[in-house]
Amino acid sequence: MASDQETLAWLSLGLIAELTPTGLRKLLAALSTPQSICAADRATLAAVVPDSVAAAIVRGADPQRLDAAQRWLEDPANRIVTFADDAYPRLLLEIHDPPPLLYVKGNPALLDHASLAVVGSRNATQQGRSNAEAFARELSAGGFTIISGLALGIDAAAHTGGLAALSSSIAVVGTGLDIVYPARNRGLAHRLAEAGALVSEFALGTPALASNFPRRNRLISGLARGCLVVEAALKSGSLITARCALDQGREVFAVPGSIHSPLSKGCHLLIKQGAKLAESSQDILEELGATIHDRSSAIASVDEIAPEHPLLGALGFDPIDLDTLCQRSGLTPDTASAMLLTLELAGVVSRLPGGKFQRMR
């Protein structure tokens, strides 16, 4: 258990914006403890890190922010996990640039649990969100804590699926943990704090800066044994996470999609480059040496829901407009529309922008 002075020193160093994780690791190697770093003079510090960083450390943390961080730690749900703690996740120690200090809200034990990252587009399709939630729920039932980034779209669906089964979910965020971004996911963030965990390497009060999210991505993959990309365009940030996973020696999986969808292009590129194609959660569980413990949470396939429905064969699995569907099926527009509405209400068909429809998983 860290002493009050040690905790205060860690918090102070975490609030020095000029001090990078690399710089802090060098200082710890040279001076051993955070208290020694905080007590050192500028010349001693400047022998290890640039003089501007040494000067910032000597000036110290903003007193108001330091006081706010101490008050934040008074909540039993909040804690910091550092290199000095046994609770520091072992997998993160394997990556190139591990953060010496993590802020955690929720259950810190999940950080060392077998985990899988599930990431994808913020502008996901309904089918993509459904796939992400189903994969995450089945993987969580299979023993893997689901890690994602709390973004809209695939991330939010993955967290929801992870929370629905035994192994829960972790959100790695690109802000301080006293800020929820995006605000639309506030309810989800509260659920993660209660039944899972939220993690950040960024000091409390850090806003949503664009430069922080690529850094955040290396922790999403670094905490996990593998990374699953569900939907991603060619310039998606999810591909950054996948590249981080490859660099860190993690397994990468990708869910294939329609050849006509721009949100499938990133996944198809990953598969061409050697990522493992994932048609079901069992593909991942078998690859990583696990099996599903509880299949009750699995989503039934469309064929199990309505194998005899006359419209499903004509629908296929790619997006289709009503006119084409009528040509394929021989049905009138009124009849096809009525059938589509029934299938949509049953969750078997999704209505897409542009007047198109798609068969769901």
C-alpha positions in Angstrom: 0.0 0.0 0.0 1.5 3.4 -1.0 2.0 5.9 1.7 0.2 9.3 1.5 3.5 11.0 0.6 4.2 8.5 -2.2 0.6 8.9 -3.5 1.0 12.7 -3.4 4.3 12.5 -5.3 2.7 10.3 -8.0 -0.2 12.6 -8.4 2.1 15.6 -8.6 4.2 14.1 -11.3 1.1 13.0 -13.2 0.0 16.6 -13.4 3.3 17.9 -15.0 2.2 18.2 -18.6 5.8 18.4 -19.9 6.7 15.1 -18.3 6.2 12.2 -20.8 5.9 8.5 -19.7 9.4 8.0 -21.2 10.8 10.9 -19.2 9.2 9.6 -16.0 10.5 6.1 -16.5 14.0 7.5 -17.0 13.7 9.6 -13.8 12.4 6.6 -11.8 15.4 4.5 -13.1 17.8 7.2 -12.0 16.2 8.4 -8.7 14.2 5.3 -7.6 11.0 6.8 -6.2 8.5 9.5 -7.1 9.3 11.3 -3.8 13.0 11.5 -4.7 12.1 13.0 -8.1 9.8 15.6 -6.5 12.6 16.5 -4.0 15.4 16.7 -6.5 16.9 20.0 -7.7 16.8 21.3 -11.2 20.4 20.3 -12.1 19.9 16.7 -10.9 16.7 16.4 -12.9 18.2 18.1 -16.0 20.9 15.4 -16.1 18.1 12.9 -17.0 15.4 14.9 -18.8 15.5 18.1 -20.8 16.0 21.3 -18.8 12.5 22.6 -19.6 11.0 19.4 -18.1 13.2 19.7 -15.0 12.1 23.3 -14.5 8.4 22.2 -14.7 9.0 19.5 -12.1 10.7 22.0 -9.8 7.8 24.4 -10.2 5.5 21.6 -9.2 1.9 20.8 -10.0 -0.9 23.3 -10.0 -2.1 23.3 -6.4 -5.8 23.4 -7.3 -5.5 20.5 -9.7 -3.5 18.6 -7.1 -6.1 19.2 -4.5 -8.8 18.1 -6.9 -6.9 14.9 -7.6 -6.6 14.1 -3.9 -10.3 14.7 -3.4 -11.0 12.4 -6.4 -9.0 9.6 -4.7 -11.3 9.9 -1.6 -14.0 8.1 -3.6 -13.5 4.3 -2.9 -14.2 3.6 -6.5 -11.2 5.6 -7.6 -7.5 4.8 -7.4 -4.2 5.1 -9.1 -2.1 2.1 -10.2 1.6 2.7 -10.7 4.8 0.8 -11.6 5.2 0.4 -7.9 2.0 -1.6 -7.5 1.5 -5.3 -7.8 -1.9 -4.5 -9.4 -0.1 -2.9 -12.4 -1.3 -5.0 -15.5 1.5 -7.4 -16.6 0.7 -7.2 -20.3 1.3 -3.4 -20.3 4.8 -4.0 -19.1 5.5 -5.8 -22.4 4.6 -2.8 -24.6 7.1 -0.2 -25.9 5.8 2.8 -24.0 4.0 1.7 -20.8 2.5 4.6 -18.7 4.1 4.6 -15.2 0.8 5.9 -13.8 -2.8 4.8 -14.5 -6.0 6.3 -13.2 -8.7 3.7 -12.6 -12.4 4.0 -11.8 -14.1 0.7 -11.0 -12.6 -2.7 -10.5 -8.8 -2.6 -10.9 -8.6 -6.4 -10.8 -10.0 -6.5 -14.3 -6.8 -4.9 -15.6 -5.0 -8.3 -15.2 -7.9 -10.4 -16.5 -7.7 -12.2 -19.8 -9.0 -9.5 -22.2 -9.8 -8.9 -25.8 -10.0 -5.5 -27.5 -13.1 -4.9 -29.7 -13.0 -1.7 -31.8 -14.5 -0.2 -34.9 -16.2 2.7 -36.6 -17.9 5.5 -34.7 -20.3 5.8 -37.6 -21.2 2.1 -37.5 -24.2 0.5 -39.2 -26.9 -1.1 -37.2 -25.6 -4.5 -38.4 -22.1 -3.6 -37.2 -23.3 -2.5 -33.8 -25.3 -5.7 -33.5 -22.3 -7.8 -34.5 -20.0 -6.0 -32.0 -22.5 -6.4 -29.2 -23.0 -10.1 -30.0 -19.3 -10.9 -30.3 -18.5 -9.0 -27.1 -21.3 -10.7 -25.1 -20.2 -14.2 -26.3 -16.5 -13.4 -25.7 -17.3 -12.1 -22.2 -19.2 -15.3 -21.5 -16.2 -17.2 -22.8 -13.9 -15.6 -20.2 -12.5 -12.4 -21.9 -13.0 -9.0 -20.5 -13.9 -6.7 -23.4 -11.7 -3.6 -23.8 -12.7 -0.7 -26.0 -12.5 3.1 -26.1 -16.0 4.4 -25.0 -16.5 6.0 -28.4 -19.9 6.0 -30.1 -20.8 3.2 -32.5 -18.8 -0.1 -32.3 -17.0 0.8 -29.0 -20.3 1.5 -27.2 -21.9 -1.7 -28.5 -18.8 -3.7 -27.5 -19.0 -2.4 -23.9 -22.7 -3.1 -23.7 -22.1 -6.7 -24.8 -19.2 -7.2 -22.4 -21.2 -5.9 -19.5 -24.0 -8.3 -20.3 -21.9 -11.4 -19.5 -19.6 -12.6 -16.7 -16.2 -11.0 -17.7 -17.5 -7.4 -18.0 -15.7 -4.6 -19.8 -13.0 -1.9 -19.5 -13.1 1.5 -21.2 -9.7 3.0 -21.9 -10.3 6.7 -22.5 -8.4 9.7 -23.9 -9.4 12.2 -21.3 -9.1 12.6 -17.5 -11.4 10.2 -15.7 -13.4 13.2 -14.3 -14.6 13.9 -17.9 -17.0 11.7 -19.9 -16.4 11.9 -23.6 -18.5 11.7 -25.6 -21.2 13.0 -23.3 -23.8 10.8 -24.9 -22.1 7.8 -23.4 -22.4 9.1 -19.8 -24.9 6.4 -18.8 -22.6 3.7 -20.2 -19.6 5.2 -18.4 -21.6 5.0 -15.1 -22.4 1.3 -15.8 -18.7 0.6 -16.5 -17.7 2.3 -13.3 -20.2 0.2 -11.3 -19.7 -3.2 -13.0 -16.4 -2.9 -15.0 -13.7 -0.2 -15.1 -12.6 3.0 -16.7 -8.9 3.6 -17.2 -6.8 6.6 -18.3 -3.1 7.5 -18.4 -4.1 11.2 -18.6 -4.3 13.4 -15.6 -7.6 14.5 -14.2 -8.9 17.5 -16.0 -7.4 16.5 -19.3 -9.9 17.4 -22.1 -10.7 15.5 -25.3 -7.6 16.5 -27.3 -7.2 14.8 -30.8 -3.6 14.0 -30.1 -4.5 11.9 -27.1 -6.6 9.3 -28.8 -3.9 7.6 -30.9 -1.9 7.3 -27.6 -5.0 5.8 -25.9 -5.2 3.2 -28.7 -1.9 1.6 -27.8 -3.3 0.9 -24.3 -6.5 -0.6 -25.6 -4.4 -3.2 -27.5 -1.7 -3.4 -24.9 -4.1 -4.5 -22.2 -5.5 -7.3 -24.4 -4.4 -10.7 -25.7 -6.0 -9.9 -29.1 -7.8 -7.2 -31.0 -11.1 -7.6 -33.0 -12.0 -5.0 -35.6 -15.7 -5.1 -36.5 -16.3 -2.3 -38.9 -13.6 0.2 -40.1 -13.1 2.5 -43.1 -9.7 2.7 -44.6 -8.7 5.8 -42.6 -10.4 4.6 -39.4 -8.6 5.1 -36.0 -9.4 1.4 -35.4 -6.7 0.5 -37.9 -4.2 2.4 -35.6 -5.3 0.1 -32.8 -4.9 -2.9 -35.0 -1.4 -1.8 -36.0 -0.5 -1.2 -32.3 -1.7 -4.8 -31.6 0.5 -6.2 -34.3 3.5 -4.2 -33.1 2.8 -5.5 -29.5 2.6 -9.1 -30.7 -1.1 -9.5 -30.2 -3.5 -11.5 -32.4 -5.6 -9.4 -34.8 -9.0 -10.5 -36.0 -11.4 -8.8 -38.4 -15.1 -9.3 -39.2 -15.7 -9.4 -43.0 -18.5 -7.4 -44.5 -20.2 -6.4 -47.7 -17.8 -5.6 -50.6 -20.0 -2.6 -51.3 -19.7 -1.1 -47.8 -16.9 1.5 -47.2 -17.0 0.4 -43.5 -15.8 -3.1 -44.6 -12.7 -1.8 -46.5 -10.6 -1.5 -43.4 -11.5 -5.0 -42.2 -10.8 -6.5 -45.6 -7.4 -4.8 -45.8 -6.5 -6.2 -42.4 -7.5 -9.7 -43.6 -5.4 -9.3 -46.7 -2.5 -8.3 -44.5 -2.8 -11.4 -42.4 -5.4 -10.7 -39.8 -7.6 -13.7 -38.9 -11.1 -13.7 -40.4 -13.7 -13.9 -37.7 -17.1 -15.1 -38.6 -18.1 -16.0 -35.1 -16.8 -15.5 -31.5 -15.9 -19.2 -31.5 -13.2 -18.5 -34.1 -11.5 -16.1 -31.7 -12.0 -18.3 -28.6 -10.5 -21.3 -30.3 -7.6 -19.3 -31.5 -6.9 -17.9 -28.1 -7.4 -21.3 -26.3 -10.8 -20.6 -24.7 -14.3 -21.9 -25.0 -17.7 -20.3 -24.4 -18.8 -21.1 -20.8 -22.4 -19.9 -21.3 -24.0 -20.1 -24.7 -27.3 -18.8 -23.4 -26.3 -15.2 -24.3 -25.5 -16.0 -27.9 -27.7 -14.4 -30.6 -29.5 -16.9 -32.8 -28.8 -16.7 -36.5 -31.4 -15.4 -39.0 -31.8 -18.9 -40.4 -32.7 -20.1 -36.9 -35.2 -17.3 -36.4 -37.0 -17.6 -39.7 -35.6 -20.3 -42.0 -38.8 -20.5 -44.1 -39.5 -16.8 -44.7 -40.0 -16.2 -48.5 -38.2 -12.8 -48.4 -34.9 -13.9 -46.8 -33.5 -15.7 -49.9 -34.1 -12.7 -52.1 -32.6 -10.3 -49.5 -29.2 -12.0 -49.4 -26.8 -10.3 -47.1 -25.8 -7.1 -48.9 -27.8 -3.9 -48.7 -30.7 -3.9 -51.2 -33.4 -1.4 -52.3 -37.1 -2.2 -52.5 -37.3 -2.2 -56.3 -34.4 -4.7 -56.6 -36.0 -6.9 -53.9 -39.3 -6.9 -55.7 -37.6 -7.9 -58.9 -35.8 -10.8 -57.2 -38.7 -12.1 -55.2 -41.6 -11.4 -57.7 -43.5 -9.7 -54.9 -45.4 -6.4 -55.3 -44.0 -3.3 -53.5 -46.9 -3.3 -51.0 -46.5 -7.0 -50.1 -42.7 -6.7 -49.8 -43.0 -3.6 -47.7 -45.4 -5.3 -45.3 -43.0 -8.3 -45.0 -40.0 -6.1 -44.5 -41.8 -4.3 -41.7 -42.6 -7.6 -39.9 -38.9 -8.7 -40.3 -37.7 -5.3 -39.1 -39.8 -5.4 -36.0 -38.5 -9.0 -35.3 -34.9 -7.7 -35.6 -34.2 -9.8 -38.6 -33.9 -7.0 -41.1 -32.3 -3.5 -40.7 -33.5 -0.4 -42.5 -30.5 1.6 -43.8 -30.1 5.2 -45.0 -31.1 5.7 -48.7 -34.1 3.4 -48.6 -32.1 0.2 -48.4 -32.5 -2.9 -46.3 -30.1 -5.5 -45.0 -30.5 -8.9 -43.5 -29.2 -9.0 -39.9 -27.0 -11.6 -38.2 
